[in-house]
Amino acid sequence: MAVTPAPDADWWRSAVIYQVYVRSFADGDGDGTGDLAGVRARLPYLAGLGVDALWFTPWYLSPLVDGGYDVADYRTVDPAFGTVAEAEKLIAEAREHGLRTIIDIVPNHVSDQHAWFRAALAAGPGSPERELFHFRPGRGPHGELAPNDWPSQFSPTASTWTRVPDGEWYLHLFAPEQPDLNWAHPAVRREHEDVLRYWFERGVAGVRIDSAALLAKDPALPDFTEGVDPHPFVDRDELHDIYRSWRAVADEYDGVFVGEVWLPDAERFARYLRPDELHTAFNFAFLSCPWESAALRASIESTLAEHAPVGAPATWVLCNHDVTRTVTRYGREDTGFDFATKEFGTPSDPALGTRRARAAALLSLALPGAAYLYQGEELGLPEADVPRDRLQDPMHFRSGGTDPGRDGCRIPLPWTAAEPYAGFGSHAEPWLPQPAGWAAHAADVQAADPASMLTLYHTALRLRRTGPGFGDGPLTWLPAADGVLAFVREPDLACVVNLAAEPCELPSHTRLLLASGPLDDRGRLPQDTAVWLRV
């Protein structure tokens, strides 16, 4: 039965938010590309899974050079995905199923097909149109050298500048097709505030901000020097005024922000979460943490400590559309994640990775705050080895072909084992090829299996939604042996995760709520297994 979301203003503090990468979620019209119609058809599945909200990666008009993060028009849905009217219908129908909608905003840059950038190219040097971007003359006797040496976000060896026919250069921290906007220009700020209002008025409950710490640039555009403070384009103080203005817009609609903020400095990270700025930010330290008890505990403790001074809830996520799938990563010798270390052919043990991923699911869902679940994680999908001639990610090409890129975690989902393309779509081959055996992970197969990853997530999310002790609130560590994580959430929920080689005894408890795997014949918790208890 449809459930209207509760009018809780603080819903986001404890929510489980499901990330939808539209292109790979479900193909409603059979053309090989996921779309809004496909998502609408699967709303009962998402509501039944037990999540609270859906976060959609960009669905805007885009040449899709960078998977939709190259936006040509923020007020138009790309025809491959549908229309604005369909987006409005999806937002409304999701609400009827008890699901709020969060959309992506990409403020650092636009597509080179955006009307502003095409006008800037046509207008020429010194024009007002070029002031909306970072156009500069080059260095060298004939302007043949880039204006500075800033490193690319896609590859440290790639240039962040491209020269246009009239001799000027423009800045792009990502791909050349993604020119950076000049956030010192008031028109840029006005435009994005208008875009926020446009989507809030269409019913979205929140906005995820892509590359949130990169917008402001040192106006002098100096060469890059490692360790110099302030950084010329990361985490500049000017950003906070931008986000205070955004927060005023969001407050008009009871909207919520989550920022993509990659920062090693906990104090500076927390500044983005002050009461008049962003509501939440992604926790990348936990996402990239190796499967080691000491490292995980340190990550959890530092996360909670950095959020406490500003009263913001933490967020917990194991994987997203940029990061190696959890099952594959946890099955490797190096279980952490770093973009710089990605390479082809890294071996992984799928059984070991699956066992650890199941335990990590219970760990992350028991921690204080909100949790994010990337599509397909509930199916235990592994990272796919995409044939090199089918790779599309610019991260691969910008690396000179050495980096496998992010396509392996973006493979179209398997829904129905017996249908063509595992039920992703009925006619055309998916835009990325599904590997052999993909149908074995299909949702319909797992729904009938009480031991499947999908059943584990179903049960865990039901317990989290209906039982006490989950979501935002305090955490107290319990005494535990080396290699074991154990904590209590008020009033009586305990989570124990054993990463040690030997089985461990469970603390005294009144009920075992859920286990990620079977206990041993003496009732002890085996290695790489987690439990939820009532104590």
C-alpha positions as CSV (number, residue, x, y, z in Angstrom):
1,M,0.0,0.0,0.0
2,A,1.3,3.5,-0.9
3,V,2.6,5.5,2.0
4,T,3.0,9.3,2.0
5,P,6.4,10.3,3.5
6,A,6.0,11.6,7.1
7,P,6.2,15.4,7.4
8,D,9.3,15.1,9.6
9,A,11.5,18.1,9.0
10,D,14.5,16.1,10.2
11,W,13.9,13.0,8.1
12,W,17.3,13.3,6.4
13,R,19.2,12.8,9.7
14,S,18.4,9.1,9.8
15,A,17.3,8.3,6.2
16,V,18.5,5.5,4.0
17,I,18.9,7.0,0.6
18,Y,19.1,4.8,-2.6
19,Q,21.3,6.1,-5.4
20,V,19.8,5.8,-8.9
21,Y,22.2,5.9,-11.8
22,V,19.4,6.3,-14.3
23,R,21.3,5.2,-17.4
24,S,21.9,1.8,-15.8
25,F,18.9,1.3,-13.6
26,A,16.0,0.1,-15.8
27,D,15.2,0.6,-19.5
28,G,11.5,1.4,-20.0
29,D,11.4,1.9,-23.7
30,G,13.8,-0.8,-24.8
31,D,16.5,1.3,-26.5
32,G,19.3,0.0,-24.3
33,T,19.5,3.1,-22.0
34,G,17.9,3.3,-18.6
35,D,15.3,6.0,-18.3
36,L,12.7,7.6,-16.0
37,A,10.0,5.3,-17.3
38,G,12.1,2.4,-16.1
39,V,12.5,3.9,-12.7
40,R,8.8,4.6,-12.4
41,A,8.1,0.9,-13.2
42,R,10.4,-0.1,-10.4
43,L,9.1,2.2,-7.7
44,P,7.3,-0.7,-5.9
45,Y,10.6,-2.6,-5.7
46,L,12.3,0.5,-4.2
47,A,9.5,1.1,-1.7
48,G,9.5,-2.5,-0.8
49,L,13.2,-2.5,-0.2
50,G,12.6,-0.1,2.6
51,V,14.6,3.0,1.7
52,D,13.4,6.5,2.5
53,A,14.6,8.5,-0.5
54,L,16.0,8.3,-4.0
55,W,19.1,10.2,-5.1
56,F,19.3,10.6,-8.9
57,T,22.6,11.2,-10.7
58,P,22.1,13.9,-13.4
59,W,19.2,13.4,-15.7
60,Y,19.7,16.7,-17.5
61,L,20.3,17.4,-21.2
62,S,23.8,16.3,-21.8
63,P,26.2,15.0,-24.5
64,L,27.1,12.3,-21.9
65,V,30.8,12.8,-22.3
66,D,31.1,12.3,-18.5
67,G,28.0,10.3,-17.7
68,G,25.7,13.3,-17.5
69,Y,28.0,15.4,-15.4
70,D,28.5,17.6,-18.4
71,V,25.2,19.5,-18.3
72,A,23.9,21.4,-21.4
73,D,20.7,22.6,-19.8
74,Y,19.7,22.2,-16.1
75,R,16.0,22.8,-16.8
76,T,15.7,20.0,-19.5
77,V,15.7,16.3,-19.0
78,D,17.8,14.5,-21.6
79,P,15.6,12.9,-24.2
80,A,17.4,9.6,-23.6
81,F,15.9,9.6,-20.1
82,G,12.5,11.3,-20.7
83,T,11.0,14.7,-20.2
84,V,10.5,17.3,-17.4
85,A,6.9,16.2,-17.3
86,E,8.0,12.6,-16.7
87,A,10.4,13.8,-14.0
88,E,7.5,15.6,-12.3
89,K,5.4,12.4,-12.6
90,L,8.2,10.3,-11.2
91,I,8.7,12.7,-8.2
92,A,5.0,12.7,-7.5
93,E,4.6,8.9,-7.8
94,A,7.7,8.3,-5.6
95,R,6.1,10.4,-2.9
96,E,3.0,8.2,-3.1
97,H,5.2,5.3,-2.4
98,G,6.8,7.0,0.6
99,L,10.0,8.0,-1.2
100,R,11.4,11.5,-1.4
101,T,13.6,12.6,-4.3
102,I,17.1,14.1,-4.3
103,I,18.6,15.3,-7.5
104,D,22.2,16.1,-8.5
105,I,23.4,19.7,-9.2
106,V,26.7,20.1,-11.0
107,P,27.8,23.7,-10.2
108,N,31.5,23.7,-10.9
109,H,31.2,23.3,-14.7
110,V,28.8,22.9,-17.6
111,S,29.0,21.1,-20.9
112,D,30.8,22.8,-23.8
113,Q,27.4,22.5,-25.5
114,H,25.7,24.7,-22.9
115,A,24.3,27.9,-24.4
116,W,26.5,30.1,-22.2
117,F,29.7,28.4,-23.4
118,R,28.7,28.4,-27.1
119,A,27.9,32.1,-26.7
120,A,31.3,32.7,-25.1
121,L,33.2,31.0,-27.9
122,A,31.3,33.1,-30.5
123,A,31.7,36.4,-28.7
124,G,35.5,36.3,-28.5
125,P,38.2,37.7,-26.2
126,G,37.2,40.4,-23.7
127,S,33.5,39.8,-24.1
128,P,31.0,39.7,-21.2
129,E,30.1,36.2,-22.3
130,R,33.6,35.0,-21.6
131,E,33.5,36.4,-18.1
132,L,31.2,33.6,-17.1
133,F,34.1,31.2,-17.5
134,H,37.8,31.3,-17.0
135,F,39.2,32.4,-20.3
136,R,42.9,33.6,-20.3
137,P,45.7,34.3,-22.8
138,G,48.4,31.7,-22.8
139,R,51.9,32.0,-21.7
140,G,55.0,31.9,-23.9
141,P,56.0,34.1,-26.8
142,H,53.0,33.3,-28.8
143,G,50.6,32.3,-26.1
144,E,51.2,28.7,-26.9
145,L,51.5,27.5,-23.3
146,A,48.7,27.0,-20.9
147,P,48.0,29.8,-18.4
148,N,48.9,27.7,-15.4
149,D,49.8,24.1,-14.4
150,W,46.8,23.0,-12.4
151,P,46.4,19.2,-12.3
152,S,43.2,17.6,-13.7
153,Q,40.7,15.9,-11.5
154,F,40.7,13.0,-14.0
155,S,44.4,12.5,-14.3
156,P,47.4,14.4,-12.7
157,T,49.2,14.3,-16.0
158,A,46.3,15.7,-18.1
159,S,46.0,19.4,-18.9
160,T,43.2,21.6,-17.3
161,W,43.3,24.1,-20.2
162,T,42.2,23.9,-23.8
163,R,43.1,26.5,-26.4
164,V,40.4,27.9,-28.8
165,P,40.9,29.1,-32.3
166,D,41.2,32.8,-31.4
167,G,44.2,31.9,-29.2
168,E,42.7,32.1,-25.7
169,W,42.5,29.2,-23.3
170,Y,39.7,28.1,-21.0
171,L,39.9,26.2,-17.7
172,H,38.4,22.8,-17.1
173,L,39.3,20.9,-14.0
174,F,37.7,17.8,-15.5
175,A,37.3,17.0,-19.2
176,P,37.8,19.6,-22.0
177,E,34.1,19.2,-22.7
178,Q,33.4,20.5,-19.1
179,P,34.4,24.2,-18.9
180,D,34.5,25.6,-15.3
181,L,32.2,28.4,-14.4
182,N,33.4,31.6,-12.9
183,W,31.7,31.7,-9.5
184,A,33.0,35.2,-8.8
185,H,30.5,36.4,-11.4
186,P,27.0,37.3,-9.9
187,A,25.2,35.9,-12.9
188,V,26.6,32.5,-12.2
189,R,25.3,32.6,-8.7
190,R,21.9,33.9,-9.7
191,E,21.5,31.2,-12.3
192,H,22.1,28.4,-9.9
193,E,19.8,29.8,-7.3
194,D,17.1,29.9,-10.0
195,V,17.9,26.3,-11.0
196,L,17.5,25.2,-7.3
197,R,14.1,26.9,-7.2
198,Y,13.1,25.4,-10.5
199,W,13.5,21.9,-9.1
200,F,12.3,22.5,-5.6
201,E,9.1,23.8,-7.1
202,R,8.7,20.5,-9.0
203,G,8.7,18.6,-5.7
204,V,12.3,17.5,-5.1
205,A,13.1,17.2,-1.4
206,G,16.9,17.7,-1.7
207,V,19.9,18.4,-3.8
208,R,23.3,16.6,-3.9
209,I,26.0,19.0,-4.9
210,D,28.7,17.6,-7.2
211,S,32.4,18.6,-6.5
212,A,31.1,21.0,-3.9
213,A,34.6,22.1,-2.7
214,L,35.9,23.1,-6.2
215,L,33.7,26.1,-7.3
216,A,35.7,29.1,-6.1
217,K,39.1,29.8,-7.8
218,D,42.0,32.1,-6.9
219,P,41.3,35.0,-9.3
220,A,45.1,35.3,-10.0
221,L,45.0,31.6,-11.3
222,P,48.6,31.0,-10.0
223,D,50.6,27.9,-10.7
224,F,49.9,25.0,-8.4
225,T,52.2,24.4,-5.4
226,E,51.6,21.4,-3.2
227,G,50.8,22.3,0.4
228,V,50.2,26.0,-0.2
229,D,47.3,27.5,1.8
230,P,44.9,28.6,0.6
231,H,44.6,26.1,-2.2
232,P,44.0,27.8,-5.5
233,F,40.8,25.9,-6.3
234,V,39.9,23.5,-3.5
235,D,38.0,24.5,-0.3
236,R,38.4,28.2,-0.6
237,D,36.7,30.4,2.0
238,E,34.5,32.1,-0.7
239,L,32.5,28.9,-1.0
240,H,30.8,29.4,2.4
241,D,29.1,32.5,1.3
242,I,27.8,30.7,-1.8
243,Y,26.4,27.9,0.3
244,R,24.8,30.3,2.8
245,S,22.9,31.8,-0.1
246,W,21.9,28.4,-1.3
247,R,20.7,27.4,2.2
248,A,18.4,30.4,2.2
249,V,16.8,29.1,-1.0
250,A,16.5,25.6,0.3
251,D,14.9,26.8,3.5
252,E,12.1,28.4,1.5
253,Y,11.1,24.8,0.4
254,D,12.3,22.7,3.4
255,G,14.9,21.4,1.0
256,V,18.0,19.4,2.1
257,F,21.6,19.5,0.8
258,V,24.2,16.8,0.7
259,G,27.6,17.9,-0.5
260,E,30.3,15.9,-2.3
261,V,33.2,17.2,-0.2
262,W,36.5,15.4,-0.3
263,L,38.8,17.0,2.3
264,P,41.4,15.5,4.6
265,D,41.1,18.3,7.2
266,A,38.2,17.4,9.6
267,E,37.8,20.9,10.9
268,R,37.5,22.5,7.5
269,F,35.2,19.7,6.4
270,A,32.9,20.5,9.3
271,R,32.6,24.1,8.2
272,Y,30.4,23.1,5.3
273,L,27.9,21.6,7.8
274,R,27.3,24.6,10.0
275,P,23.6,25.3,10.6
276,D,23.3,27.9,7.8
277,E,25.2,25.9,5.1
278,L,24.8,22.3,4.0
279,H,22.8,19.8,5.9
280,T,25.0,16.8,5.3
281,A,28.1,15.8,3.3
282,F,29.4,12.4,2.0
283,N,31.8,10.5,4.2
284,F,34.5,9.5,1.8
285,A,36.9,8.5,4.6
286,F,34.7,5.6,5.6
287,L,33.9,4.7,1.9
288,S,37.6,4.3,1.1
289,C,38.6,2.7,4.4
290,P,40.2,-0.8,4.2
291,W,38.4,-3.8,5.8
292,E,40.5,-3.6,8.9
293,S,39.1,-3.3,12.4
294,A,41.5,-0.6,13.7
295,A,41.1,1.5,10.5
296,L,37.3,1.2,10.5
297,R,37.0,2.2,14.2
298,A,39.3,5.2,13.7
299,S,37.3,6.2,10.7
300,I,34.0,5.9,12.6
301,E,35.3,7.8,15.6
302,S,36.9,10.6,13.5
303,T,33.7,10.9,11.5
304,L,31.5,11.3,14.6
305,A,34.0,13.7,16.2
306,E,34.1,16.0,13.2
307,H,30.3,16.2,12.9
308,A,29.7,16.7,16.6
309,P,30.7,20.4,16.9
310,V,28.2,21.5,14.2
311,G,25.4,19.1,15.2
312,A,25.2,17.5,11.8
313,P,24.5,13.8,11.2
314,A,27.1,11.6,9.6
315,T,26.6,9.8,6.4
316,W,27.8,6.2,5.7
317,V,28.3,4.7,2.2
318,L,30.2,1.7,0.9
319,C,30.1,2.4,-2.8
320,N,28.8,4.8,-5.5
321,H,28.9,5.3,-9.2
322,D,32.6,6.3,-9.1
323,V,33.9,3.6,-6.8
324,T,34.8,-0.1,-7.2
325,R,31.9,-2.3,-6.2
326,T,32.1,-3.4,-2.5
327,V,32.1,-7.1,-3.2
328,T,35.1,-6.8,-5.5
329,R,37.0,-4.3,-3.4
330,Y,36.6,-6.3,-0.2
331,G,37.8,-9.5,-2.0
332,R,41.1,-8.0,-2.9
333,E,44.4,-8.0,-1.0
334,D,44.1,-4.2,-0.7
335,T,40.6,-3.6,0.5
336,G,40.8,0.2,0.6
337,F,40.0,2.5,-2.3
338,D,42.1,5.1,-4.0
339,F,41.5,6.4,-7.6
340,A,45.3,6.6,-8.1
341,T,45.8,2.8,-7.5
342,K,43.1,1.5,-9.9
343,E,44.4,-0.8,-12.6
344,F,43.3,-3.5,-14.9
345,G,43.4,-7.1,-13.8
346,T,43.5,-6.7,-10.0
347,P,42.5,-10.2,-8.6
348,S,39.6,-10.6,-6.2
349,D,38.0,-13.4,-4.3
350,P,34.2,-13.1,-4.8
351,A,33.2,-15.4,-2.0
352,L,35.4,-13.5,0.5
353,G,34.3,-10.1,-0.9
354,T,30.6,-11.1,-0.6
355,R,31.0,-12.3,3.0
356,R,32.7,-9.0,4.0
357,A,30.2,-6.9,2.0
358,R,27.3,-8.6,3.9
359,A,29.0,-7.8,7.2
360,A,29.8,-4.2,6.1
361,A,26.1,-3.7,5.2
362,L,25.0,-4.4,8.8
363,L,27.9,-2.2,10.2
364,S,27.0,0.8,8.0
365,L,23.3,0.6,8.6
366,A,23.8,0.4,12.4
367,L,26.0,3.5,12.6
368,P,24.6,6.9,13.7
369,G,23.2,9.1,11.0
370,A,22.1,8.5,7.4
371,A,23.1,5.8,5.0
372,Y,23.4,5.7,1.2
373,L,22.9,2.6,-0.9
374,Y,24.2,2.5,-4.5
375,Q,22.0,0.7,-6.9
376,G,23.0,-3.0,-7.2
377,E,24.8,-3.2,-3.9
378,E,21.6,-4.8,-2.5
379,L,22.1,-7.5,-5.2
380,G,25.8,-8.0,-4.3
381,L,26.9,-7.1,-7.7
382,P,30.7,-7.3,-8.4
383,E,32.7,-4.9,-10.4
384,A,32.5,-5.9,-14.1
385,D,35.4,-6.3,-16.4
386,V,34.3,-4.2,-19.4
387,P,36.0,-5.0,-22.7
388,R,38.4,-2.2,-23.5
389,D,36.7,-1.4,-26.8
390,R,33.4,-0.8,-24.9
391,L,34.8,1.5,-22.2
392,Q,33.2,5.0,-22.3
393,D,34.5,6.7,-19.1
394,P,36.7,9.8,-19.7
395,M,38.7,8.9,-16.7
396,H,40.0,5.9,-18.7
397,F,40.8,7.9,-21.8
398,R,42.3,10.9,-19.9
399,S,44.7,8.4,-18.2
400,G,46.1,7.3,-21.5
401,G,44.3,4.0,-21.2
402,T,46.0,2.8,-18.0
403,D,43.0,3.4,-15.6
404,P,40.0,1.1,-16.2
405,G,37.7,4.0,-15.2
406,R,34.4,3.8,-13.6
407,D,32.3,1.8,-16.1
408,G,32.7,-1.4,-14.2
409,C,30.4,-0.2,-11.4
410,R,27.9,1.2,-13.8
411,I,26.8,-2.0,-15.6
412,P,23.0,-2.1,-16.2
413,L,21.1,-3.9,-13.4
414,P,19.8,-7.5,-13.7
415,W,16.2,-7.7,-12.8
416,T,14.7,-10.9,-14.2
417,A,17.0,-13.8,-14.9
418,A,14.9,-15.4,-17.7
419,E,14.4,-12.2,-19.7
420,P,16.7,-10.7,-22.4
421,Y,19.5,-8.7,-20.9
422,A,18.4,-10.0,-17.4
423,G,15.3,-7.9,-17.6
424,F,17.1,-4.5,-17.9
425,G,15.4,-3.8,-21.2
426,S,13.4,-5.9,-23.7
427,H,14.9,-5.0,-27.1
428,A,18.3,-3.3,-27.6
429,E,21.6,-4.4,-26.0
430,P,22.4,-2.2,-23.0
431,W,24.7,0.7,-23.4
432,L,27.3,-1.1,-21.4
433,P,27.6,-4.9,-21.9
434,Q,26.4,-7.1,-19.0
435,P,29.1,-9.8,-18.3
436,A,28.5,-13.5,-18.6
437,G,26.5,-14.9,-15.6
438,W,25.0,-11.5,-14.8
439,A,21.5,-13.0,-14.7
440,A,22.5,-15.1,-11.6
441,H,22.4,-11.8,-9.6
442,A,18.9,-10.9,-10.8
443,A,16.5,-9.4,-8.3
444,D,13.8,-12.1,-9.0
445,V,16.2,-14.9,-8.2
446,Q,17.4,-13.3,-5.0
447,A,14.0,-12.4,-3.8
448,A,13.2,-16.1,-3.7
449,D,16.4,-16.9,-1.8
450,P,16.3,-16.5,2.0
451,A,20.2,-16.4,2.0
452,S,20.7,-13.8,-0.7
453,M,22.2,-10.4,-0.4
454,L,18.8,-8.9,-1.4
455,T,17.0,-10.7,1.4
456,L,19.7,-9.5,3.9
457,Y,19.1,-5.9,2.8
458,H,15.3,-6.3,2.9
459,T,15.5,-7.6,6.4
460,A,18.0,-5.1,7.6
461,L,16.1,-2.1,6.2
462,R,12.8,-3.3,7.7
463,L,14.4,-3.7,11.1
464,R,16.1,-0.3,10.8
465,R,12.8,1.4,9.9
466,T,10.6,-0.3,12.5
467,G,12.9,-1.0,15.5
468,P,14.6,1.3,18.1
469,G,18.2,2.2,18.2
470,F,18.9,3.0,14.5
471,G,19.5,6.3,12.7
472,D,20.8,9.5,14.3
473,G,21.9,9.4,17.9
474,P,24.8,8.4,20.2
475,L,27.1,5.4,19.9
476,T,28.9,3.7,22.8
477,W,31.8,1.2,22.2
478,L,31.7,-2.1,24.0
479,P,34.8,-4.0,25.2
480,A,35.9,-6.4,22.5
481,A,38.8,-8.6,21.5
482,D,41.4,-7.4,19.0
483,G,39.8,-7.4,15.5
484,V,36.3,-7.1,16.8
485,L,34.1,-4.0,16.5
486,A,31.2,-3.8,19.0
487,F,29.0,-0.9,20.0
488,V,25.6,-0.2,21.5
489,R,22.9,2.2,20.2
490,E,20.3,3.5,22.7
491,P,18.2,1.9,24.1
492,D,19.3,-1.7,23.5
493,L,20.7,-2.3,20.0
494,A,24.1,-3.8,19.7
495,C,26.2,-4.4,16.6
496,V,29.2,-6.7,16.6
497,V,31.5,-7.2,13.6
498,N,34.3,-9.8,13.7
499,L,37.3,-9.1,11.5
500,A,39.6,-11.3,13.5
501,A,40.8,-14.7,12.3
502,E,39.1,-16.6,15.2
503,P,35.4,-16.7,16.1
504,C,34.4,-14.4,18.9
505,E,31.8,-14.8,21.7
506,L,28.7,-12.6,21.5
507,P,27.9,-10.2,24.3
508,S,25.0,-11.1,26.6
509,H,21.8,-10.5,24.7
510,T,18.1,-11.1,24.8
511,R,17.6,-11.6,21.1
512,L,19.6,-12.0,17.9
513,L,17.9,-9.7,15.3
514,L,20.0,-10.4,12.3
515,A,23.3,-12.0,11.2
516,S,25.2,-11.4,8.0
517,G,26.1,-15.1,8.0
518,P,25.7,-18.3,10.1
519,L,27.2,-18.5,13.6
520,D,29.5,-21.5,14.3
521,D,28.3,-24.6,16.1
522,R,29.1,-23.0,19.5
523,G,27.1,-19.9,18.8
524,R,30.2,-17.8,18.1
525,L,30.6,-15.1,15.5
526,P,32.9,-16.2,12.7
527,Q,35.4,-14.0,10.9
528,D,34.0,-11.4,8.5
529,T,30.5,-11.7,10.0
530,A,28.3,-9.2,11.7
531,V,25.2,-9.4,14.0
532,W,22.6,-7.1,15.4
533,L,21.4,-7.9,18.9
534,R,19.0,-6.7,21.5
535,V,20.9,-6.4,24.8
